[in-house]
Amino acid sequence: MEFQIIWFILWGVLWAVYFMLDGFDFGAGTLYNFIARNETEKRMVMKTVGPVWSGNEVWLLTAGGATFAAFPTTYALMFSYLYTALLLVLFSLILRGVSLEFRGKVESSAWRKGWDLGIFLGSFLPSLLFGVAFGNIFQGLPMDENGYHGTLFTLLNPYGLLTGVLFVLLFLQHGSLWLAVKTGDSLGERSASLSNRLWYALLIVAVLFLAATAFATKLYANYLQNLILCIVPAIAVISLLAIKFFALKADYLKAFYSSCLTIVMVTFTGVIGLYPNLIPSSMSPEHSLTIFNSSSSIYTLKIMTVVALIFVPIVIAYQIWTYRVFRHKTTPVDAEEESGFY
């Protein structure tokens, strides 16, 4: 197997794991101001994500770093063409981190309300913008030998926005299930009830997305050429249905795991459809950025593979340990304990 293909697979895995892990942070942060009814419940929500959110973002840095090292041409042109959009994502992520850290530093209602808004914006905007970005990548960017011919506003096209809404709903579902698992009492019950209602909206948008993809993109071409690949979107559909199945049984941990699998399989469905493109051109196929015309040298990819085999398992082991340490439910008593997240 060529090293470009290996790193394309790893690139997809890194994005899938990132969306799976940071997705519940985004969802919980977006719901934060709406589902928590008092100060104690707000602290409970923050304490469910406080110990893990920064570790989850390691996968975003790794995905970005892998793009830079393995496919430098794609990295350079992507950050050139989508500079403003990616800066908005960066500023949103910074706002979320600062809001979580600064909210409890001053005993002031106005101070906390300001940072509460920051938590919402820093969670909702990346969810939407990541979806819009990948939606535009799926359908291709208007680029040729003279460069990119779009603007920030051309990214806000119907298919891009539909993909953005899909990502938001995936993460809202994910976050509500996370809160149902990690909290108890009335907050956990409201989170569970909300996840049941969100599922119907997610199902409708997912169906619309699958239909729109057939007309707006060429993602299905690889699946039609090799039907065995259809197992990936099939698993995505089954896992989406499993969320509702387990939720109706009030087994929210299994519903959360099903949500994890749904997000991973949805990401893989898009990545497989893109192959061998990283950023297809909507103007002419020969101007598409592929894993072959934008990759680093084979020697570089070989070294990166060795490094990945050493350090990725270490990161995985660390994160498993972190989630095990903080596996207990967050209670109102925990919310009263002093920490950076209250």
C-alpha positions, 0 to 999 in steps of 0.5 A: 500500500502506498504511503499516501494512502496510509496517511489519507486513512490516518488523516480521516481517522484523526478527524473522526476521533476529533469530532467524536471527542470534541463533539460532546464538548461542543454539544454540551457548551451549546446547550449550556445556557439553555439546559442548566437552570441555575448556577449549580447546574451550570457548574455541573455542565462545566465540570463534565467537560472541564477535565477532558476538553483540552485533551480532546483538542489534541486530536485537532492539532494532530489532524492539522499537523498531519495535514501540514506534514503529509500533504503540505500543498493542501495545507498551504492552499487550504489556509490561503483559500479559506483563511477568514473562515479558519480564523473564525474557527480559531477565534471561536475555539480560543473564546471557548477556552478563555470563557471556561477558564475565566468565568469563575474568576470574579464574583459578578453576575454580569461577568459570568453572563458575559462568559456564559455567552462566550461558552455558547458562541465558542461551542456553537460556531465551531460546530457550524463552521466545521460542518460548512467547511467540510460541506464545501470540501465535499462538493469542491471549491471553485479553484483552478490554475489561477487560484481560488475564485470564492469568498467567505460568503460563497462558502455559505451555500445551501449544501454547505449550510445543510452540512453545518446544520448536520454537524450542529445536530450531531454534536447537540445529540452527542452533548445531550447524551454525554450530560445524561450519562455524566449528570443525575437528578433533574439536569440528567433527566432534562438532558435525556429528554432533550436527546430524545427530541433532538434525534428526530431533527437529526434524522430528518436533516441526515436524510436531507443531507444524503439526498442533497449529497447525490446532487451537490457532490460526487461522493457516491462515485467511489461507493458505486464503483466498489459496493463493499464500501457501502458498509460504512454508511450502512453502519452510520445509519444503523448506529443512528437508529441504535441511539434511539433504540437504547435511549428508549430503554433509558440506557444512555451510556450505550446510546452515547457509544452509538452516537460516537460510532455515528459520528465516526462513520459519518466522517469516514463516509465523507472521507471515503467519498473524497478519495483520492481527493483532499480538496476537489475542484468544482471547476475542473478535476485536473485542478483538484488537490489529491493525496498524490499531487500534494503529498510530501516525499515518500521518505518524509511519509515513512518517517512520519509513519514511524513517529505515529506508530510510537506516539499515537498509542501513547496519546490514546493510552493517556486519554483512556486513563483520563476518562477512566479517572473522571468516569464518575457522575458529576453531582451538585456536591461536586459543583460546589468544589473549587476548581478552574471550572465554576 
